[in-house]
Structure formats: structure tokens, C-alpha cells
Amino acid sequence: MPTALQIVLCTVPDQETGGRIANALVTEQLAACVNIIPGITSVYRWKGAVEQDQEALLLIKTGQDRWQPLQERIRALHPYELPEIIAVPIHTGQTDYIKWITSCLK
């Protein structure tokens, strides 16, 4: 693999917010692609109470070397006090797609 890649997961309150964040990340070459998955239900503990909300999930394809600026940009655009921003490494993938991701981050 040409560079270490990852998928960053980030929940957002709605598709509009997700689109705004996705557009900024791709435009600024912090991500090659962002999928917006609407209509997820999140159940979580927040400030001592169990909460349940409808959200959208962002799947952000990026390089591990983009982690710091990417998370800073998400934090700047995100309306949540503590947004979910977690990454999982991409260990392997279709060669041409991996090359495409890498080329989008230059």
C-alpha cells in the first residue's frame, strides 16, 4: 500500500451537517471520499443518562498522516460538544481504489 490509510467514523445530527463537513474535508484534501449514511439510531450514555438519537454516520476515507488536521477540522465544523471521531486502519483493499484514495490526498 503506498501510504497508511484509515476510515474515520463520525456521527452527525443530520444529513445537512454531514454534507457540510464532508464537502469541507474533500475540498481541503483531508479526505478522498466521505460516505453519508442517513437514518442511524445511536444509543449512548451522556452526562449520566442513557440517550437515544437519530443521526447520520460519516465514513471518511483518508491517510493516517491526515489524522491531526482532519480531526481539528471536524471539531471546528461539528455542532456537538464531544463529536465521535474514531479511526480504523485500512489493512488492504482493491489496488486501484487504494491508489485513487492516495492520489486525492496530494
C-alpha positions in Angstrom: 0.0 0.0 0.0 1.5 3.4 -1.0 0.6 5.1 2.3 -1.1 4.1 5.5 -4.8 4.7 5.1 -7.8 4.7 7.5 -11.5 5.1 7.7 -12.7 7.7 10.2 -16.1 7.3 11.7 -18.0 10.4 12.7 -21.7 10.7 13.7 -23.6 13.9 12.9 -27.0 15.1 13.9 -28.4 15.2 10.3 -27.5 14.8 6.6 -27.1 18.6 6.1 -24.4 18.8 8.8 -22.8 15.7 7.3 -22.8 17.2 3.8 -21.2 20.4 5.1 -18.4 18.5 6.9 -17.9 16.1 4.0 -17.6 18.9 1.5 -15.0 20.7 3.5 -12.9 17.6 4.1 -12.8 16.6 0.5 -12.3 20.2 -0.8 -9.4 20.7 1.6 -7.9 17.3 0.6 -8.2 16.0 4.1 -10.3 13.1 2.8 -10.6 11.4 -0.6 -14.3 10.4 -0.1 -16.9 10.7 2.6 -20.0 8.5 2.6 -23.0 9.8 4.4 -25.3 7.1 5.8 -28.6 8.6 7.0 -31.1 7.2 9.4 -29.0 5.5 12.1 -30.1 5.3 15.7 -27.5 5.9 18.3 -27.9 4.8 21.9 -25.3 6.2 24.3 -24.5 7.3 27.8 -24.1 11.1 28.1 -23.7 13.0 31.4 -25.1 10.1 33.4 -28.2 9.4 31.3 -28.8 6.9 28.5 -29.8 8.9 25.4 -31.1 7.8 22.0 -31.0 10.0 18.9 -31.4 9.8 15.1 -28.1 10.6 13.4 -26.2 10.2 10.2 -22.8 8.4 10.0 -19.8 9.7 8.0 -17.4 7.1 6.7 -14.3 9.2 5.8 -11.5 7.7 3.7 -8.2 9.3 4.4 -4.5 8.9 5.2 -3.2 8.3 8.7 -0.9 11.3 8.1 -4.1 13.5 7.8 -5.4 12.5 11.3 -4.5 15.6 13.2 -5.7 18.2 10.7 -8.8 16.2 9.9 -9.9 15.8 13.5 -9.2 19.5 14.1 -11.3 20.5 11.0 -14.2 18.2 12.1 -14.2 19.7 15.6 -14.3 23.2 14.1 -17.3 22.4 12.0 -19.2 20.0 14.3 -22.1 21.1 16.5 -21.6 18.5 19.2 -19.7 19.3 22.4 -17.9 15.9 22.0 -18.1 14.5 18.5 -17.3 10.9 17.7 -14.1 10.9 15.7 -12.5 7.5 15.7 -10.3 5.8 13.1 -9.8 2.2 11.9 -6.9 1.3 9.7 -7.4 0.0 6.2 -5.2 -3.1 6.1 -5.9 -4.0 2.4 -8.1 -3.0 -0.4 -8.6 -3.1 -4.2 -5.3 -1.8 -5.5 -6.6 0.9 -7.9 -9.1 2.2 -5.3 -6.3 2.5 -2.7 -4.2 4.3 -5.3 -7.1 6.6 -6.0 -7.5 7.5 -2.3 -3.8 8.3 -2.1 -3.9 10.4 -5.2 -6.8 12.5 -3.8 -4.8 13.4 -0.7 -1.9 15.1 -2.5 
